[in-house]
Structures are given as C-alpha cells and as structure tokens.
C-alpha cells in the first residue's frame, strides 16, 4: 500500500511554520457540539493532519467537523473523515516536544468529505499565498547566508584571486618566446625559452 501511494497524485501539502496560526477546532459527530482545540501540522486542499492527546483523539473512520484558519483571520469549517491515526514522533531535531500540549500525542490525518467548491478555492488561495511567502523567505535567507559567507571569507577570496592572477601571469610570462624565435622554422628549446635552458647555464 505504501508503494502504491507513490503513484497517486496528491495535492500540494503545506507544512505550517512557527509564525502561522496553528490552532484548529474540531468536533465529533456524536458529541453534540463539544469542540476540541489542538495544533495541526500540515494541510492541503484535500485534507490535513493534526496532533492531539491519545485520550481525546478521534478513531479511524470517524466523521468530524474541522474549523481551519486561513489568511487574514478567515476560516472554513467542514466535515472530514479520519483516515489515519498513529503515534506522533518528531522527525525534526529542532522541533521541541514542549511546543505541543499533548503528553501522549498521536497524529491524526483527515480527508475532507465533499468539500464545497468555495471552500476548496479559499484553501487553495491561502496555500498559494503561504507557498509564495515561504519561497520569498527561503530566497531572502539564502541571500543573507551568501552575504555572511562573503563577509567572513572576503580576505581569503581576495588572496585566492590574487594568487590565481599571479599564476596565470607567470605562466604567460614563461611561455613568451625570445625575439629571435622564428615561428616558421622553429628553434631549439633553449633558444626559444632561454630562461629554461638549464643545461647551457650549467656549462657556463
């Protein structure tokens, strides 16, 4: 089954950043309006995943109603089916477990059920906005990393450039023929490059 997933087209999935509004509310169909508030991890136009304590988590195949925050304080609420419940493990070393209130967290993945076209458009527009923000942020961070590298290693780069230029000039200078060199007839090595005629120098 896991191998088959590779060939199934999926909607672009946005992983929430620390600066995003990461809190959602959901209610089980059989709890008569009682809501739970928790943190969600990622979202796409077809579903989302959130983290919650195991004791409060819905069960596989449960139908729940989720309220998802979008940009500019907007939100959408709709029904979703629980398609996966598994133990939550933090895969990134820089994410601290204390950022999550659950003591025994599980990851719950849900899939929207017959999501109205208006909700789909709103979610996709919000995702496009977030993807653009992330791209700009990464590009800006990359620029500052390059700038920091240049500032830290500027003198090494300058020395490298000077030594490279000196090496090229030296090779060019050594390769210059003497004024008596005839390119049509050629000349012995020592006459074309007298500075490299070590044998004649030794005989003097």
KOLVEX-372491 format. One line per 10 residues: their letters; for each residue y, x, z of N, C-alpha, C. Coordinates in Angstrom, 2 decimals. Each point is the difference from the previous one (the first is absolute). Layout:
// residues N
a) Y X Z Y X Z Y X Z; ... .
END
This chain:
// residues 204
xxxxxxxxxx) -1.20 0.83 0.00 1.20 -0.83 0.00 1.25 0.86 0.00; -0.03 1.10 0.81 1.17 0.87 0.05 0.23 0.69 -1.33; -1.09 0.31 -0.74 0.15 0.62 -1.29 0.61 -0.99 -1.00; -0.38 -1.27 0.11 0.50 -1.00 -0.93 1.49 -0.22 0.17; 0.53 0.21 1.20 1.42 -0.20 0.25 0.87 0.91 -0.85; -0.53 1.14 -0.40 0.78 0.94 -0.79 0.37 -0.58 -1.37; -0.81 -0.96 -0.48 0.22 -0.54 -1.33 0.71 -1.35 0.05; 0.39 -0.44 1.18 0.70 -1.28 0.16 1.49 0.26 0.05; 0.75 -0.65 -0.90 1.46 0.18 -0.02 0.61 -0.53 1.28; 0.88 0.79 0.62 0.64 -0.41 1.24 1.51 0.03 -0.17 .
xxxxxxxxxx) 0.65 -0.89 0.73 1.45 -0.01 0.00 0.51 1.26 0.72; 1.18 0.50 -0.41 0.58 1.14 0.72 0.16 -0.32 1.48; -0.47 0.88 0.85 0.01 -0.23 1.45 1.06 0.90 0.64; 0.86 -0.61 0.77 1.07 0.74 0.67 -0.38 0.23 1.45; 0.00 1.27 0.42 -0.24 0.35 1.39 1.32 0.03 0.74; 0.09 -0.73 1.08 1.27 -0.13 0.70 0.43 1.32 0.63; 1.32 0.24 -0.02 0.60 1.18 0.59 0.49 -0.33 1.40; 0.35 1.04 0.74 0.44 -0.19 1.38 1.32 -0.77 0.08; 0.77 0.00 -1.09 1.29 -0.68 0.00 -0.11 -1.47 -0.42; -1.17 -0.44 -0.42 -0.18 -1.38 -0.46 -0.22 -0.94 1.19 .
xxxxxxxxxx) 0.25 -1.26 -0.25 -0.36 -1.04 0.95 -1.51 -0.20 -0.10; -0.74 0.44 0.99 -1.45 0.06 -0.08 -0.69 -1.14 0.74; 0.76 -0.94 0.50 -0.59 -1.06 0.80 -0.20 -1.28 -0.81; -1.19 -0.54 0.09 -0.29 -1.29 -0.62 -0.53 -0.95 1.06; 0.05 -1.27 -0.34 -0.59 -1.03 0.86 -1.11 -0.69 -0.78; -1.07 -0.37 0.71 -1.05 -0.76 -0.64 -0.55 -1.02 0.98; -0.59 -1.03 -0.54 -0.59 -1.07 0.81 -1.33 -0.39 -0.61; -1.01 -0.16 0.85 -1.29 -0.48 -0.49 0.07 -1.49 -0.31; -0.84 -0.40 -0.91 0.00 -1.40 -0.40 -0.40 -0.92 1.14; -0.84 0.48 0.93 -0.54 -0.85 1.06 0.70 0.17 1.34 .
xxxxxxxxxx) 1.15 0.68 0.03 0.68 0.23 1.27 1.24 -0.87 0.18; 0.18 -0.96 -0.89 1.04 -1.02 0.15 1.39 0.61 0.19; 0.36 0.92 -0.89 1.37 0.53 -0.01 0.24 1.19 0.89; -0.95 0.45 0.78 0.19 1.20 0.83 0.11 1.21 -0.91; 1.02 0.83 0.21 0.24 1.15 -0.87 -0.28 1.31 0.72; -0.32 1.01 -0.79 -0.20 1.36 0.49 0.95 0.91 -0.77; 0.59 0.94 0.69 0.89 0.98 -0.64 -0.67 1.37 0.06; -0.01 0.69 -1.11 -0.63 1.31 -0.06 0.65 0.84 -1.08; -0.55 1.18 -0.23 0.54 0.96 -0.96 -0.88 0.01 -1.24; 0.62 -0.09 -1.18 -0.81 0.13 -1.21 0.24 1.35 -0.66 .
xxxxxxxxxx) -1.03 0.48 -0.69 -0.06 1.38 -0.50 0.43 0.10 -1.45; -0.52 -0.88 -0.84 0.36 0.03 -1.42 -0.05 -1.41 -0.56; 0.55 -0.15 -1.22 0.09 -1.31 -0.62 0.02 0.16 -1.51; -0.56 -0.98 -0.68 0.09 -0.10 -1.45 0.26 -1.46 -0.33; 0.05 -0.32 -1.29 0.26 -1.38 -0.41 -1.21 -0.89 0.23; -1.15 0.58 0.35 -1.21 -0.79 0.20 -0.47 -0.05 1.45; 0.54 0.85 0.85 -0.45 -0.01 1.39 0.67 1.08 0.82; -0.45 0.13 1.24 0.57 1.01 0.89 -1.03 0.38 1.04; 0.33 1.02 0.79 -0.87 0.46 1.08 0.85 0.19 1.24; -0.53 -0.42 1.15 0.73 0.17 1.25 -0.93 0.49 1.09 .
xxxxxxxxxx) 0.60 0.48 1.08 -0.74 0.54 1.14 0.23 -0.91 1.20; -1.07 -0.30 0.72 0.11 -0.87 1.17 -1.13 0.34 0.95; 0.17 -0.39 1.26 -1.06 0.21 0.98 -1.23 -0.82 -0.39; -1.16 0.58 0.24 -1.24 -0.66 -0.42 -0.15 -1.39 0.61; 0.44 -0.17 1.24 -0.15 -1.31 0.67 0.83 -1.09 -0.67; 1.08 0.38 -0.68 0.88 -0.98 -0.63 -0.23 -0.09 -1.51; -0.85 0.83 -0.54 -0.18 0.06 -1.45 -0.72 -1.22 -0.52; 0.39 -0.48 -1.18 -0.76 -1.08 -0.64 -1.34 0.53 -0.50; -0.88 -0.91 -0.32 -1.33 0.40 -0.45 -0.07 -0.01 -1.53; -1.02 0.66 -0.50 -0.22 0.06 -1.43 -0.10 -1.42 -0.58 .
xxxxxxxxxx) 0.70 -0.24 -1.10 0.03 -1.27 -0.72 0.93 -1.03 0.65; 0.63 0.33 1.13 0.96 -0.93 0.60 1.18 -0.22 -0.93; 0.55 -1.20 0.05 1.21 -0.30 -0.75 1.17 0.02 0.99; 0.97 0.87 -0.27 1.15 0.12 0.89 1.28 -0.17 -0.81; 1.06 -0.35 0.69 1.30 -0.09 -0.64 0.83 1.19 0.46; 0.53 0.76 -0.96 0.75 1.21 0.32 1.45 -0.17 -0.43; 0.89 0.54 0.79 1.42 0.03 -0.34 0.40 1.44 -0.21; 0.41 0.34 -1.21 0.24 1.39 -0.39 1.49 0.23 -0.19; 0.59 1.00 0.68 1.42 0.30 -0.21 0.22 0.72 -1.33; 1.04 -0.40 -0.69 0.39 0.66 -1.24 1.36 0.65 0.20 .
xxxxxxxxxx) 0.67 0.36 -1.07 1.29 0.66 0.12 1.09 -1.00 0.39; 1.09 0.53 0.57 1.20 -0.77 0.34 -0.31 -1.16 0.95; -0.95 0.20 0.89 -0.30 -1.02 1.00 -0.81 -1.18 -0.51; -0.40 0.01 -1.27 -0.79 -1.09 -0.54 -1.47 0.17 0.39; -0.75 -1.08 -0.09 -1.43 0.05 0.29 -0.70 -1.10 -0.78; -1.31 0.17 -0.17 -0.83 -1.03 -0.61 -1.16 -0.29 0.93; -0.44 -1.24 0.02 -1.14 -0.40 0.83 -1.01 -0.73 -0.88; -1.28 0.42 0.12 -1.03 -0.66 -0.80 -1.37 0.30 0.60; -0.98 -0.69 -0.55 -1.37 0.13 0.48 -0.69 1.21 -0.62; -0.86 0.62 0.81 -0.75 1.17 -0.45 -1.39 -0.03 0.61 .
xxxxxxxxxx) -0.96 0.53 -0.73 -1.39 0.06 0.46 -0.33 1.41 0.47; -0.65 0.10 1.17 -0.40 1.30 0.53 -1.18 0.51 -0.80; 0.17 1.16 -0.64 -1.05 0.56 -0.85 -0.62 1.26 0.59; 0.62 0.58 1.01 -0.57 1.21 0.61 0.53 0.16 1.42; -0.90 0.34 0.92 0.36 0.34 1.37 -0.78 1.25 0.36; 0.70 1.06 0.37 -0.68 1.25 0.32 0.78 0.77 1.06; -0.68 0.93 0.64 0.65 0.81 1.02 1.15 0.79 -0.62; 1.12 0.01 0.70 1.17 0.68 -0.54 0.00 1.45 0.45; 0.08 0.90 -0.96 0.11 1.43 0.30 1.23 0.54 -0.71; 0.76 0.80 0.71 1.21 0.58 -0.57 -0.39 1.19 -0.85 .
xxxxxxxxxx) 0.26 -0.09 -1.29 -0.42 1.05 -0.92 1.05 1.08 -0.18; 1.23 -0.28 0.42 1.06 0.97 -0.16 0.34 0.61 1.36; 0.01 1.30 0.06 0.15 0.67 1.29 1.36 -0.25 0.63; 1.05 -0.29 -0.83 1.33 -0.15 0.56 0.28 -1.43 0.49; -0.94 -0.92 -0.16 0.18 -1.35 0.53 -0.57 -0.05 1.40; 0.82 -0.37 0.95 -0.41 -0.03 1.40 -0.61 -1.36 0.35; -1.06 0.02 0.76 -0.66 -1.24 0.37 0.91 -0.85 0.88; 0.89 0.62 0.80 0.85 -0.80 0.87 1.02 -0.83 -0.77; 0.11 0.23 -1.31 0.86 -0.85 -0.80 -0.57 -1.41 -0.14; -1.27 -0.16 0.36 -0.65 -1.30 -0.11 -0.32 -0.51 1.40 .
xxxxxxxxxx) 0.27 -1.26 0.20 -0.15 -0.58 1.33 -1.46 -0.28 0.34; -0.85 -0.09 -0.99 -1.40 -0.36 0.26 -0.74 1.15 0.68; -0.78 -0.31 1.02 -0.80 1.01 0.68 -1.33 0.23 -0.72; -0.53 -1.05 -0.60 -1.25 0.09 -0.74 0.25 -0.55 -1.40; 0.73 0.73 -0.84 0.47 -0.57 -1.27 -1.08 -0.11 -1.06; 0.13 -1.04 -0.80 -0.83 -0.16 -1.19 0.93 -0.25 -1.18; -0.47 0.37 -1.17 0.74 -0.23 -1.23 -0.52 -1.29 -0.63; 0.93 -0.90 -0.29 -0.35 -1.28 -0.62 0.66 -0.07 -1.37; -0.80 -0.19 -1.04 0.52 -0.15 -1.36 -0.13 -1.45 -0.42; 1.07 -0.55 -0.56 -0.02 -1.41 -0.42 0.43 -0.09 -1.46 .
xxxxxxxxxx) -0.44 -1.06 -0.64 0.33 -0.26 -1.39 0.69 -1.36 -0.10; 1.17 -0.02 -0.64 0.73 -1.25 -0.14 -0.83 -1.00 -0.80; 0.10 -1.27 0.41 -0.74 -1.06 -0.66 0.94 -0.89 -0.82; -0.17 0.03 -1.32 0.81 -0.84 -0.90 1.49 0.13 0.30; 0.45 1.23 0.04 1.40 0.27 0.34 0.91 -0.61 -1.06; 1.01 -0.80 0.41 0.92 -0.59 -0.98 0.73 1.07 -0.80; 0.37 -0.37 -1.22 0.66 0.96 -0.89 1.29 0.53 0.61; 0.76 -0.85 0.67 1.25 0.44 0.62 -0.23 1.05 1.07; -1.05 -0.19 0.82 -0.34 0.99 1.02 -0.43 1.32 -0.64; -0.80 -0.10 -1.08 -0.47 1.21 -0.69 1.17 0.79 -0.55 .
xxxxxxxxxx) 0.95 -0.69 -0.62 1.17 0.67 -0.56 0.81 0.66 1.11; 0.19 -0.70 1.12 0.78 0.55 1.11 -0.64 1.26 0.56; -1.34 -0.03 0.15 -0.71 1.18 0.54 0.08 1.16 -0.98; -0.19 -0.27 -1.28 0.04 1.08 -0.99 1.40 0.61 -0.11; 1.02 -0.83 0.08 1.37 0.52 -0.03 0.27 0.88 1.21; -0.47 -0.44 1.17 0.17 0.81 1.21 -0.76 1.31 -0.10; -1.21 -0.04 -0.57 -0.80 1.22 -0.17 0.67 0.96 -0.98; 0.50 -0.53 -1.11 0.70 0.84 -0.98 1.20 0.69 0.65; 0.72 -0.75 0.82 1.15 0.58 0.70 -0.44 1.13 0.94; -1.10 -0.23 0.71 -0.49 1.02 0.94 -0.52 1.22 -0.74 .
xxxxxxxxxx) -0.72 -0.21 -1.11 -0.51 1.13 -0.77 1.15 0.87 -0.51; 1.08 -0.62 -0.45 1.16 0.74 -0.47 0.64 0.78 1.14; 0.09 -0.62 1.17 0.56 0.69 1.17 -0.83 1.22 0.36; -1.32 -0.16 0.01 -0.89 1.11 0.34 0.13 1.12 -1.03; 0.08 -0.36 -1.29 0.14 1.01 -1.05 1.30 0.79 0.18; 1.10 -0.71 0.28 1.27 0.68 0.21 -0.05 0.90 1.23; -0.63 -0.49 1.06 -0.11 0.80 1.22 -0.81 1.27 -0.24; -1.14 -0.14 -0.68 -0.84 1.17 -0.29 0.73 1.00 -0.90; 0.73 -0.52 -0.98 0.74 0.89 -0.90 1.10 0.74 0.77; 0.67 -0.70 0.90 1.05 0.64 0.81 -0.60 1.04 0.94 .
xxxxxxxxxx) -1.13 -0.33 0.62 -0.66 0.96 0.89 -0.46 1.23 -0.77; -0.50 -0.21 -1.21 -0.45 1.13 -0.82 1.17 0.90 -0.36; 1.15 -0.60 -0.33 1.19 0.78 -0.33 0.43 0.85 1.19; 0.02 -0.59 1.20 0.42 0.75 1.18 -1.00 1.08 0.39; -1.29 -0.24 -0.29 -0.98 1.06 0.25 0.24 1.20 -0.92; 0.29 -0.26 -1.29 0.31 1.08 -0.93 1.27 0.73 0.44; 1.01 -0.76 0.43 1.25 0.61 0.42 -0.21 0.86 1.23; -0.79 -0.48 0.94 -0.30 0.77 1.20 -0.76 1.28 -0.35; -0.93 -0.11 -0.96 -0.77 1.18 -0.43 0.93 1.04 -0.61; 0.92 -0.44 -0.86 0.94 0.93 -0.62 0.89 0.68 1.03 .
xxxxxxxxxx) 0.44 -0.75 1.00 0.85 0.58 1.02 -0.76 1.02 0.85; -1.25 -0.29 0.28 -0.79 0.89 0.85 -0.43 1.27 -0.71; -0.31 -0.12 -1.30 -0.53 1.14 -0.74 0.94 0.48 -1.09; 1.30 -0.29 0.13 0.96 0.36 -1.05 0.01 1.50 -0.25; 0.05 0.81 1.08 0.10 1.45 -0.19 -1.27 0.56 -0.64; -1.14 -0.59 0.29 -1.24 0.46 -0.62 0.00 -0.34 -1.49; 0.48 -1.17 -0.34 0.07 -0.38 -1.40 0.96 0.88 -0.77; 1.13 0.36 0.63 0.98 0.88 -0.65 -0.61 1.38 -0.23; -0.67 0.54 1.02 -0.64 1.31 -0.13 -1.08 -0.02 -1.07; -0.74 -1.09 -0.06 -1.06 -0.12 -1.02 0.62 0.00 -1.39 .
xxxxxxxxxx) 1.11 -0.72 -0.15 0.68 -0.05 -1.30 0.54 1.37 -0.39; 0.59 0.73 0.97 0.53 1.33 -0.27 -1.11 0.97 -0.42; -1.11 -0.03 0.75 -1.11 0.91 -0.31 -0.61 -0.35 -1.36; -0.09 -1.27 -0.32 -0.54 -0.41 -1.30 0.90 0.49 -1.14; 1.32 -0.18 0.19 0.95 0.46 -1.02 -0.06 1.51 -0.15; -0.09 0.74 1.14 -0.08 1.45 -0.06 -1.26 0.47 -0.71; -1.11 -0.69 0.24 -1.27 0.36 -0.65 0.09 -0.22 -1.50; 0.58 -1.12 -0.40 0.14 -0.29 -1.43 0.90 1.04 -0.67; 1.11 0.36 0.67 0.90 1.00 -0.56 -0.68 1.35 -0.12; -0.77 0.39 1.03 -0.69 1.28 -0.03 -1.01 0.06 -1.14 .
xxxxxxxxxx) -0.75 -1.07 -0.17 -0.97 -0.04 -1.10 0.72 0.06 -1.35; 1.11 -0.69 -0.11 0.77 0.04 -1.25 0.55 1.40 -0.25; 0.49 0.65 1.04 0.58 1.35 -0.15 -1.06 1.01 -0.40; -1.16 -0.07 0.61 -1.07 0.95 -0.32 -0.48 -0.20 -1.44; 0.03 -1.24 -0.46 -0.51 -0.30 -1.33 0.96 0.36 -1.12; 1.22 0.45 0.33 0.96 0.34 -1.05 -0.39 1.31 -0.70; -0.05 0.02 -1.35 -0.36 1.24 -0.73 1.18 0.97 -0.02; -0.29 1.27 -0.33 1.05 1.01 -0.12 0.75 -0.21 -1.31; 1.21 0.56 -0.11 0.77 -0.16 -1.26 -0.71 0.54 -1.23; -0.90 1.01 0.19 -0.69 0.60 -1.14 -1.23 -0.81 -0.45 .
xxxxxxxxxx) -0.30 -1.07 0.69 -1.19 -0.78 -0.34 0.19 -0.72 -1.32; -0.96 0.16 -0.90 0.02 -0.66 -1.31 -1.05 -1.12 0.01; 0.43 -1.26 0.00 -0.98 -1.09 0.08 -0.92 -0.07 -1.21; 0.40 0.59 -1.16 -0.86 -0.05 -1.18 -1.11 1.02 0.07; 0.34 1.21 0.44 -1.00 1.07 0.03 -0.68 0.10 1.35; 0.69 -0.48 1.03 -0.54 0.16 1.34 0.22 1.41 0.48; -0.39 0.30 1.19 0.14 1.33 0.56 -0.97 0.15 1.15; -0.34 1.24 0.33 -0.90 0.22 1.14 0.57 -0.65 1.26; -0.92 -0.29 0.91 0.38 -0.71 1.23 1.09 0.73 0.76; -0.14 1.30 0.11 0.98 0.78 0.77 1.37 0.00 -0.62 .
xxxxxxxxxx) 0.10 -0.13 -1.32 1.30 -0.04 -0.64 0.66 -1.37 0.11; -0.82 -1.03 -0.05 0.59 -1.34 0.12 0.42 -0.30 1.44; -0.81 0.44 0.97 0.30 -0.21 1.41 -0.02 1.35 0.72; 1.06 0.79 -0.16 -0.01 1.33 0.62 -0.08 -0.05 1.52; 0.47 -1.06 0.59 -0.05 -0.08 1.46 -1.43 -0.15 0.51; -0.92 -0.39 -0.89 -1.40 -0.18 0.40 -0.90 1.12 -0.51; 0.60 1.04 -0.61 -0.78 1.12 -0.53 -0.27 0.99 1.14; -0.96 -0.36 0.86 -0.25 0.81 1.18 -0.64 1.35 -0.35; -0.75 0.07 -1.10 -0.70 1.24 -0.34 1.01 1.06 -0.45; 0.99 -0.36 -0.79 0.97 0.99 -0.47 0.85 0.48 1.17 .
xxxx) 0.26 -0.91 0.95 0.80 0.41 1.17 -0.76 1.02 0.84; -1.32 -0.18 0.06 -0.80 0.93 0.80 -0.07 1.39 -0.64; 0.10 0.06 -1.35 -0.07 1.28 -0.68 1.27 0.80 0.09; 1.09 -0.62 0.38 1.28 0.71 0.05 0.11 0.80 1.31 .
END
